[in-house]
Amino acid sequence: MTRLCPRNRIVYDSVIRYLIFLLLLSFITLCTDDGIDTINYELRFTMNTSANSRGISGYILPGSLDVNRISQDSRNALSIEKVELGKFLFHETGFSTVGNFEKLN
């Protein structure tokens, strides 16, 4: 390996320090929340203006047992029993068309 003369060594060390400084500066600059804050503001603004004057709360879904807040057909009203049956049928594995079941001959 060749040795650097003292003058070149000083220049080399200075360049390395400068590159490390730039790397750290760019890392710190990229870690700021300015972009996220702007996106959050724009999202909240859009949600507030498009929620039919109900604001962000218009996008919060009701709980599964709060059937009075869930939009429904007046001819086929929801009930807690219907919601529970739907949960049971959704998670029932016996109705699966894909699974580890052997074909019946």
Helices and strands as residue ranges (DSSP letters): H 6-30, H 34-49, G 55-59, H 80-91
